[in-house]
Amino acid sequence: MPRMLDVSDEVRAEIGDEEAARLLAGESAPGSYDCTSCRTPGDTQQERTSTVLFVGEETAVLAFAHAGCLPSQVVQVTEEQLQGAVRAIGGDTGGPASAQAAPEQAVLGVTSGLVLISEELHPALVVEPTAPVARPGSPGSGDDFLPLLIEQGFMPLTELSAVPPTLHGWSVLLAAGQLHAVLQPNPAGGRPVAWWQAHQPLQVTDGWRSAANKHQQVLMFAAPVGSIGRQPREDLLRDALDKAAANGKLVAAALPLAGL
């Protein structure tokens, strides 16, 4: 039976016309699936479904998502991320891990939480380095973390009273219901590259994932080392964000999901 599949030109170019035809005819596509974004059930015979191809250095994995969650696309990931996604799909979720930012290679702390803005909950990522981030090639030991992000389009905040503007070209990769990476435009052109990536898929709450799929974007807040800290509760995290904003030590942007 034919499937209600969306196969983008980009995905078709990677898998070939023959495999795309087999998918659309229902020969190689599943009837039911777990959405690679929201992890709730889907049915290719009953609802529009996107084909999402995750491409690593050596392997590729074809996944399926509700068309309302993700468009059909190719997502370039590291081989380690791809294996992590495969483990997550198979049920081996792993746990949170440290991450690295490119190109500064500073270790970042990444916290997920829900932030209330204008009486509505928004999914948020709070990024704070564990040490000052110097500008690449700079001989000094200053902290250029916020200026570097502002140059990329992040906006300084003095208060959390409104949703920050969308930063096009950047995105948040949420696959198999878990957080894998923050992607940024590739300076050389082509597919986005990872600005931050989890060594293992980062688990998020059902409420966070639901809000992300509702808004189709994630708010990313960033602050210099020592500004936020590891807060055990969302109310304490919000207090720390408000304080950092009031002190002029917070930048933010709204990032679309998976390059939308």
N, C-alpha and C positions, 0 to 999 in steps of 0.2 A: 504494500500500500504506500503511495507517495507520502512523503513527510513534509510538514510545514516548516521547512528549513530555510534560513537565510545563509547563503554562502557568498561572502564578499569576493570581489575580484582579487583582492590581496590573498585571501585564503585559497581561492581557486588556483592562483599562480603557484602556490607552494605545494598543493596536493595533486594538482593535475586535473584536467577536464574529465578524465575517465573516473577517478575516485569521486569527484564532485557529482557526476551523474549518478553513480551508485548510491551516494548519500541521499540525493534528492528522490531517487526511486525507492528508497527504503531498504535497499539491499545491505547497507553497512551501517545505517544509523539506528540507534536504539529506539524503541517505542517510548519507554519511560526513562527518565534520567534524574539525577540530582543536579540542580543548577550550580555551575561552577562558581557563581558569585554569591547567591543567597542561600544555597544548600537546601532549598525546599524542592519538592518533586515537580517535575515537568513532564509533558507528554508531547512528543513531536507530531502526533496525529491529531491533537486537539488544539494546540496553541503555537504561535509563531516562536521559533527557536533559532538562536544564533549559534553558528559554529565558530568556536574560538580556538585558534591554533597557537599553542605555546611552543616556541622554538628555542632550543638551547644550542650549545656549541656542537653537540654530536647527535642529539635526539630531538624529537618533536612529539608533542602529545595533543591530540584533538579532543577538545572538551565541548560541552553543550551548556547553553545558558538561556534563560528566558530572554526573548527579544527586548522586553521592557527593562531588564537588568543590564545587559551588555549588548553592543552591536557585534556583528560578525567581524572579526579582525584577527590579525597576527600580532602576538605579543612576544617581543624578544626578551628572553630571560637568561640568566646564567644556568649552566648545567646543574649547579647545586640547588638553585631555586626550583628548577624543573623536577629534580628528584624529590625535593620537599613537597611539591604539589602532588606528585604521584603518591607519596606516602600519605599525604593528607586525604586524598581521594580514597585511598585504601583504608583509612581509619587510624593511621599512625600519625597523630597530630603533633607530636613533639612539644616543645615548650618555648617560651620567650628566650631570646638570646640577644647578645650585644650586636651592634651593627656598625658599619663604617660608611662614611660619606665620601663621595668623590666630587672634586678631585683632592679635597684637603686631607683625606684619610684620617680625619679626627673621629674618635669613637663617640657615637651619639647615644643618648638615652631617649627612647621613644615610648611615650605613654599614650594609650587610647582612653577616651572618656567621652561622655555626653556633656555638652555645654548648652545652657539655656540662654537663648538670645531672642528678644522680642516674643517671649512667652512660648517659644518653640524649641524643642531639643534638636541639636545638631551633632552629628558625629565629629569628633575632633581627634587630631594627633598633636601631641605636644613634644617638640624636639628640643633637647638641651644637650650640648656637648659636655663631656666630662673634664675638658680642659680648654683653654683658649684656642681659638682657631685663627691661625695667621694666614694672611693672603698668600696664595701659591707664589713661590719665588721670592717672598719677602724675607729679608735677613732679620727683621725685628721679631719681638716676642709679643706684640700687641694682639688684641682680640678683634678680628675683622669679621666675625661670624654674621652679625646683623648687616653690616654694610654690603657684604657679598650677596646676601639674600635680597636686600633692597635693590641691588643692581640687576637681579634676576626678575624683579617685578613684585616682590612681596611688599606689603604696605605697613609702615609703622602704625601702631595703635596706641592711643592714650586711654582708651576705655573699650569695653566689650559691649557696645550698645547696638551694633548692627553687624550683619554678616559681611565679611570682607569681600572685595571684588574677586571674580573668578580669574585665575591665572592660566590662560590658555597655553597649551603646549606641555604643561606639567599634568600629572595624573597620579592617582593612587591605584595600585594593582591589588585588587581583592579577588583571590582565586580560591576555589574550594572552600569558600566561607571563611578564609583566613587572610591576614594581611601579609603580603609578600614584599612590596617595594613601593617607594615613591620614585616616579619616573620624571625625567626632565628632558627638554629638547636636546637632540644630538647636535653638537656644534658642527659636525661634519655633514649634517643633513641625514635624511633617512629616518629609521625607527628611533623612538626615544630610548634613552639609556638610564640606568639606575643611578639616582642621586643618593638614595639610601636603600639598602636591601637587607632583609632579615636572613640570618644564617639558617634559621629554621622558621617555618611559618608562624607568625605571631597570632595567637588566639585573641579574638574579640568577643564581646558579649553578644547575645542574641539581640538585645536592644540597640546596641551600636550598629550591628549589621543591618537591622531593619531600618534604622534611620538613614544609613548610607544608601540603601536601595531606594528609600523614599525620596531623598533629596538628589540622588545621583551625583553627589559630591561629598567631599570630606574637608573640613576646615583644618588647616595646618597652622599651628602656632609655633614660633621659634623664639628662644630666649638665650642669652649668653650663659655660660657656666655659672652655677650658683644662684640663678635667679628663681628657679622653680622647685627643684628638688624632686625626690620620689615621694609623691603624696599617696597615701593609702586609700583615700576616699575622694569621690568626685567633687564634693563640696569644698574640701581642702585644696584640691587642684584648681577649682575656680577662684578661690581666694588668692592663691599664688599667682594665677594669671592676671587678676585684677591689680594686684600689687606691682607685678612686673610692668603692666601697661602704664600705670600711674607714674612709674619711675622711668618711663621712656625706654624700656628694655624688652619690648615685644613687637614682633612683626607677624603678619598673618596673610593668608590667601585661601580662597576656596579652590580646591583641586578636583576636577572631574574624576569619575571612576574610570580606571583602565583606559585612559586616553580618549574618552568620549568627546 
